[in-house]
Every structure is written in C-alpha cells, then in structure tokens.
Amino acid sequence: MTYVIAQPCVDLKDKACIDECPVDCIYEGPRKMYINPDECVDCGACEPVCPVEAIFYEDAVPDEWAGYATADQEVFALADVSGGASAAGVMAADHPVVAAEAVKAAG
C-alpha cells in the first residue's frame, strides 16, 4: 500500500507535498504530481500539507476518482524515472486518466 495523488492536484501542483516528503518520492508530471509507489515509505507526511486534499491512502481514494487509485503506479511502469524526484525533472507525459481531464480555468 502507498499514497496516491488524485484529481484535485491536476493543473494545481502546489508542491507543498514535495517539501514534506522525507524520501524524495513525489515526482512532477506535466499536469499533476505523482508518488512513486516503489519509493514511498507510507509515512503520510505529504497528506496533511496538501492544500486541496488530493492525497489519499491507496485504498481510500474516493469512488469519483477511482481511476487515480492506480495512476501513480501505472505512470511509473511506463516512465523511465526512479531514484529520487529531485534529480528527475518533469516527467515527459501524464497518465492517460490525467491527460483526459479538462484543463482547469486559471482563476
């Protein structure tokens, strides 16, 4: 089990979670942040600092965002990134469930 970042993060990417993560496992995608499940130690430090409450324990993702329950895991299966987010830069592509989201209006 691990934490995942769901729909409220899409087009926001506040990054407060990155500052709290003690193991550097939160990577930046073009439209949202992703938690690498192979690097996450389930400490939960990221969850309370998320300003839009987008971070959930893997089996607690709300039904309305069910596609996000596996998005973080699947995006790392496709992307060639690991070994710490701070050195990785922005990932080349988002998971298809994120890419399919309508772009949020700036406001």
CORMO-V151170 format. One record per residue. N is the residue number from 1. SS is DSSP state (2 for helix, 1 for strand, 0 for the rest). PSI is psi as a letter, one per 30 degrees, with the letter a starting at -180 (none if undefined). OMEGA is omega in degrees with one decimal (none if undefined). Layout:
BEGIN
[[N:SS:PSI:OMEGA] [N:SS:PSI:OMEGA]]
END
This chain:
BEGIN
[[1:0:l:179.8] [2:0:l:175.5] [3:1:l:176.4] [4:1:l:178.6] [5:1:k:-173.0] [6:0:a:-171.6] [7:2:e:-178.2] [8:2:f:179.1] [9:2:f:-176.3] [10:0:k:-179.6] [11:0:g:176.5] [12:0:e:178.0] [13:0:h:-179.9] [14:0:e:176.9] [15:0:g:174.9] [16:2:e:179.7] [17:2:e:179.9] [18:2:e:-179.1] [19:2:f:-177.7] [20:2:f:-174.4] [21:0:j:-178.2] [22:0:f:-177.0] [23:0:g:173.8] [24:0:h:-176.1] [25:0:g:-179.1] [26:1:j:-175.2] [27:1:l:179.4] [28:1:k:171.8] [29:0:l:179.5] [30:0:e:-175.9] [31:0:f:178.8] [32:0:l:177.0] [33:1:l:-179.5] [34:1:k:175.8] [35:1:k:178.3] [36:0:j:-175.8] [37:0:f:178.4] [38:0:f:-179.0] [39:0:f:-179.2] [40:0:k:179.2] [41:0:g:176.8] [42:0:h:-178.9] [43:0:f:178.8] [44:0:g:-178.1] [45:0:e:-177.3] [46:0:e:-171.9] [47:2:e:-175.4] [48:2:f:-178.4] [49:2:f:-179.5] [50:0:j:-175.1] [51:0:f:-179.6] [52:0:g:178.7] [53:0:h:-178.8] [54:0:f:-174.7] [55:1:k:-177.1] [56:1:l:169.4] [57:1:k:-171.8] [58:2:e:-178.1] [59:2:g:179.7] [60:2:g:178.2] [61:0:k:179.6] [62:0:k:-177.8] [63:2:e:-178.4] [64:2:f:179.1] [65:2:h:-175.6] [66:2:e:179.5] [67:2:f:179.5] [68:2:f:-177.6] [69:2:f:179.3] [70:0:f:-176.5] [71:2:e:-178.9] [72:2:e:179.1] [73:2:e:-176.4] [74:2:e:-179.1] [75:2:e:178.9] [76:2:f:174.6] [77:2:f:-179.0] [78:2:e:-176.3] [79:0:l:178.7] [80:0:i:178.3] [81:0:k:174.4] [82:0:l:175.7] [83:0:g:177.4] [84:0:k:-175.2] [85:2:e:-174.3] [86:2:f:179.4] [87:2:f:-172.4] [88:0:f:-174.0] [89:0:a:-179.5] [90:0:k:178.8] [91:0:l:-175.3] [92:0:e:-175.7] [93:0:l:174.2] [94:0:l:172.3] [95:0:k:-179.7] [96:2:e:179.4] [97:2:e:177.0] [98:2:e:-179.8] [99:2:f:-178.4] [100:0:f:179.7] [101:0:k:174.0] [102:0:k:179.2] [103:0:k:179.0] [104:0:k:178.1] [105:0:k:176.9] [106:0:k:-178.7] [107:0:none:none]]
END
